[in-house]
Structure formats: C-alpha cells, structure tokens
C-alpha cells in the first residue's frame, strides 16, 4: 500500500476529532505588550466610540407653509381610472365591473409619515489566524498597535450598510498549529492510519456471500485502499494547510448599520397599516445632519412626539456601542382615499393610496379562475 511508514511518529492521532479549523485555546494567545484593548474572555471586544460634537440646532419653522402643500383631490374619474389600471394588471379580473360600478362616496385623508434614519459605525476586535507561509511578520516588535478608533478607513456612502475586516498593524504572532501540534498532518479518520479499509463489497470476508470465488473488488484480501486519504494513512491538516505554523493576528471588524424608525399618523379607515410603510408619499420636510433635533410645534402633535421618541430610542440604543455618522429625518404626506361603490345590488369599498395611486381591495366582484393564484 502507498504509505510512508517512516512518518508515523510525526502524525497526530486525530481520528475522533473534527477536521474543520478550530479556534486555538485562549491561553495560547497572550496579550500583546503594546496593546491594552485586545480580546478578553468572550474572544472579542467592543470598544466605546469617541465622543462627537453635536450638529447644528434646528431652526424654528413655520409648519403652516408645509401643510399648505396638498396632494390633488381624488375625483370619481380618477378613482375609476385607478381601479381600471389595477384590474388590467390582474389576469383573472374582468374590467366590466370596474367600468360599470357606481361610485357612491369618496372619503379622502392625508396622512403624515415620519422616518428617522441613523447611520452608525461600530468596531470590534477578534483574534483570527491563517497558515503561516514564512512571509514577514508585522508583530509588536515593529511598533505599537494603533487604537481601534484611530485606524482610518474608507467610509461607504451614507445610509448604505456594509461590513469590512482589517488586520490591525503590529498585532501578528506566529505559533505552531494548535490542531496538528506543528506536524502539518494528522491520522486519517477513515482508516485510522492503516491506509486500507475493509472492502465494502465483501465486508472483509474475502469472498462474496454464497460464492467460492474470491472477491474481485479487493482481490481476495478483504481490504481496499482507503478512499479518504488515498492510501496514505494521513491527511494534510485542514487548519494550517500543512504549513505547521499559524499566523495569529487581531482583526478589526467594522460594521456600518442604518437604523430605521418609522411612524404613520392615525387614520379612521379600515386600511392595512403595513401598506402605508411602502406607500409613495410627497416629501414635506427633510433634515440631514450629524445630529438631528426633534420636530417641534407640528400641527399634528403625534408627529412631534414620534420624532422625539425616535431620536431618543436611537440615541439610547447606539450611544454605548457605535458612533453616529449621519442622521436623516423626513416627513411625507401620503394620500389615502376610501371609495365606496355599488355593483349588482351590493355595496363595498376599495382604497386608493400613495402619490402613484395604488389600489387595495379585498373582494373584487368580477374574478375568473384560469389556473393562476389570485393575490
């Protein structure tokens, strides 16, 4: 069999251990003498962000001028056109009902949607490793590692989430592989180092059941070359890739997140609120800065309260674990119209919402089944 017996003493018996890369024991990675912020206990450490200067205070605004901005009133003609457009987009809906139904009443409301986005950056450190290939080592002997928040990186476009990883300068250590103990190989778990395994065709009996002829698959030996290690009896260490040593270094993980707070003013119509979160609105007000301030003295008191609550929640959630880079708050006007109609002796309603006049209705009176799913 193809096996180098002279290598027995250099192969670790890991027959019953997982072959995937494992983290080294914590005691293997000592604290770097030049760094007081490296990992502790749970193997990663979150760092408090530096304090930032507050943005400019919000100017007093005359909200009456904003509310003078009105979305055009929905007429019967507009309501019917919106319904016909919706019906034509459905393969199982007939257009006769939309053309013939009698519109009895139009009840229109303009809702306000408040959104607050907070774009933040958080940084954590963690030990990681890779096979050491005898390249130069950027260790503590080359200088003091910078503090995490002093490391300059390119920030992605505002309000676009991303995660990146960087090797911290002067944090590298070379250690022997903790998986194979610096040997580069370990005993095959398929054949336990023998290089051969029991023949699967004759189950090691050397002959087929109820047959006097020897097994052709193993030539009557009862054993075949191990397919796991190709008969070598050992495998290359999956952790160090056979290099016998690992380069350990501290990795900086930076995550940019966009936190969202959203609130829609109350309405008295029987309309699903989740659709209002996706509805297109007309922007009444937009404020973007490092720090935004709550909207005050807005005619709808619930909007002012929502603005204050959103900013407070984001501040409390992010203050101890992330640095706020930018905030943006918007106020949009969303039109919502309830259309009550009569058709073939029955009265029902449908809704037109958003500036693009989307339609929502539960039970359209003219539907056909043609093998597709009605949504």
DATAUR-V150740 format. One record per pair of residues at least 4 apart in sequence whose ideal C-beta (glycine too) atoms are under 6 Angstrom apart, sorted by the first residue. I is the first residue (numbers start at 1). J is the second residue. D is the distance in whole Angstrom. If there is no record, write none. Layout:
I_J_D / I_J_D
//
This chain:
1_195_4 / 1_196_6 / 1_231_5 / 2_231_4 / 3_195_4 / 3_232_6 / 3_233_5 / 7_11_6 / 10_183_5 / 11_185_5 / 11_187_5 / 11_234_5 / 12_180_5 / 12_181_6 / 12_183_6 / 12_186_5 / 13_187_5 / 14_186_4 / 15_187_6 / 15_189_5 / 15_192_5 / 19_238_5 / 21_239_4 / 24_28_4 / 24_178_4 / 29_127_6 / 29_248_6 / 31_38_6 / 32_38_6 / 32_140_5 / 33_140_6 / 34_140_5 / 34_144_4 / 34_145_6 / 35_145_5 / 38_250_6 / 39_43_5 / 39_44_6 / 39_45_5 / 39_127_6 / 40_45_6 / 44_124_5 / 44_126_4 / 45_125_5 / 46_124_5 / 46_321_6 / 47_123_6 / 47_148_5 / 49_323_4 / 50_149_5 / 54_291_5 / 55_289_4 / 55_290_4 / 55_291_4 / 58_293_4 / 63_298_5 / 63_299_6 / 66_284_5 / 66_285_6 / 69_284_6 / 71_335_4 / 74_78_5 / 74_79_6 / 74_108_6 / 74_337_4 / 74_352_6 / 76_103_5 / 79_339_5 / 82_352_5 / 82_357_4 / 82_359_5 / 83_98_5 / 83_359_6 / 84_98_5 / 86_359_4 / 87_93_4 / 87_95_5 / 87_98_5 / 91_372_6 / 92_367_5 / 92_368_5 / 92_370_6 / 92_374_6 / 93_364_6 / 93_367_6 / 94_366_4 / 95_99_6 / 96_100_6 / 97_101_6 / 97_343_6 / 97_365_5 / 97_366_4 / 101_341_5 / 101_343_4 / 102_342_5 / 103_341_5 / 104_340_5 / 104_341_6 / 104_342_6 / 105_340_4 / 106_337_6 / 106_339_6 / 107_338_4 / 108_337_4 / 109_267_5 / 109_336_5 / 110_333_5 / 110_335_6 / 111_264_6 / 111_265_5 / 111_267_6 / 111_334_5 / 111_336_6 / 112_265_4 / 112_300_6 / 112_303_5 / 113_264_5 / 113_281_6 / 113_332_5 / 113_334_5 / 114_263_5 / 114_303_5 / 114_306_5 / 114_307_6 / 114_331_6 / 115_262_5 / 115_330_5 / 116_261_4 / 116_310_4 / 116_329_5 / 117_159_6 / 117_258_6 / 117_260_6 / 117_328_5 / 118_259_4 / 118_314_4 / 118_324_6 / 118_327_5 / 119_158_5 / 119_159_5 / 119_258_5 / 119_325_5 / 119_326_5 / 120_257_6 / 120_318_5 / 120_322_4 / 120_324_5 / 121_256_5 / 121_323_5 / 121_325_6 / 122_255_5 / 122_321_6 / 122_322_4 / 123_148_5 / 123_254_5 / 124_253_5 / 125_250_5 / 125_252_6 / 126_251_5 / 128_251_5 / 129_246_4 / 129_248_5 / 130_247_6 / 131_240_5 / 131_241_4 / 131_243_4 / 132_174_5 / 132_243_6 / 132_245_4 / 132_246_6 / 132_247_4 / 137_172_5 / 137_174_6 / 138_142_6 / 138_170_6 / 138_172_5 / 139_172_5 / 140_170_6 / 142_170_5 / 143_170_5 / 145_168_5 / 145_170_5 / 145_171_5 / 146_150_4 / 146_151_5 / 156_160_5 / 156_162_4 / 156_256_6 / 158_326_5 / 159_258_5 / 161_256_6 / 161_257_6 / 161_258_5 / 162_256_5 / 163_255_5 / 164_254_5 / 165_251_5 / 165_253_5 / 166_252_5 / 167_249_5 / 168_250_4 / 168_252_5 / 171_249_5 / 171_250_4 / 172_247_6 / 172_249_4 / 173_248_5 / 174_245_6 / 174_247_6 / 175_246_6 / 175_248_6 / 176_182_3 / 176_245_6 / 177_182_6 / 177_239_6 / 177_240_4 / 177_244_6 / 177_246_5 / 179_237_6 / 179_239_4 / 180_184_6 / 180_186_5 / 180_237_4 / 182_244_5 / 184_237_6 / 184_242_4 / 184_244_4 / 185_234_5 / 185_236_6 / 185_237_6 / 186_237_6 / 187_193_4 / 187_234_6 / 188_228_5 / 188_229_4 / 188_233_6 / 188_234_6 / 188_235_5 / 190_226_5 / 190_228_3 / 191_195_6 / 191_197_5 / 191_226_4 / 193_233_5 / 195_226_6 / 195_231_5 / 195_233_4 / 196_223_4 / 196_225_6 / 196_226_6 / 197_226_5 / 198_204_4 / 199_204_6 / 199_217_6 / 199_218_4 / 199_222_6 / 199_223_6 / 199_224_5 / 201_215_6 / 201_217_4 / 202_208_6 / 202_215_4 / 204_222_4 / 206_214_6 / 206_215_6 / 206_220_5 / 206_222_4 / 207_211_6 / 207_214_6 / 207_215_6 / 208_215_6 / 214_220_3 / 215_220_6 / 218_222_6 / 218_224_5 / 225_231_4 / 226_231_6 / 229_235_5 / 236_242_4 / 240_244_6 / 240_246_6 / 259_314_6 / 261_310_4 / 263_306_4 / 264_276_5 / 265_300_6 / 265_302_6 / 269_338_5 / 271_351_5 / 279_334_5 / 279_353_5 / 279_354_4 / 280_354_4 / 280_355_5 / 280_356_5 / 281_332_3 / 281_333_6 / 281_334_4 / 282_333_5 / 282_355_5 / 283_332_5 / 284_331_5 / 284_333_5 / 285_331_4 / 286_330_5 / 287_292_5 / 287_329_5 / 288_328_4 / 292_327_4 / 292_329_5 / 294_307_4 / 294_308_4 / 294_311_6 / 295_304_5 / 295_307_4 / 296_304_6 / 298_303_5 / 298_304_5 / 314_318_6 / 315_319_6 / 318_322_4 / 336_353_5 / 337_352_4 / 338_349_6 / 338_351_6 / 339_350_5 / 340_349_5 / 342_347_5 / 343_365_5 / 350_359_6 / 350_361_4 / 351_360_5 / 352_357_5 / 352_359_6 / 353_358_6 / 354_358_5
//
